[in-house]
């Protein structure tokens, strides 16, 4: 249990420590958010806000998780899939910044990437065909659901922290998956640390 608490605190503190420097780095290079013209008028004020905050969250969880975990197959698979989702998000933001428009990675490429990640999860878990469909729907629904909530300050990070805290309890108490619980709680800590800068008015 001590490692779970340490993982959460370490992720939060790393995020709190790195975020100001990362935000300053993004502002200096004008890596700001581009807002769709057809979007709500209130969102236009967010134009230019530094983006790619997912890099901060993922950086904050990598070190505590890899140091404190036993790196069992289930946890490393989930970690790898999360890394894949983070790579898709990075590609999306990078394209938006380079092309200076609100449309990033085309939807078909995002779905293709999510299909590949779902196949990896399915292969590790079990090989029934119907189970792959469930894995794909859960993975795609969760990742795109978080993406849709990301339009309002603090909503994605706050909602994710609450859900991941529940996953921590489920993993640790119900099924005794220490490493999965550790990974989930590291994400909780990263989200809370990020929320300090992402809450209204968002600076990233």
TAURTA-V184567 format. One line per field, one symbol per residue. phi: phi as a letter, one per 30 degrees, with the letter a starting at -180 (. if undefined). Layout:
phi: ???
This chain:
phi: .dddddddddddddddddeeddddddddchdcdccddddeddddddejdecideddddddcddddddcdchddddddddddddddddddddddddddddhbddcdeeddddddddddddddddddacdddddddeddddddddddddddddceiddddddddddddddddddddcidedddddddddedddddddeccddddca
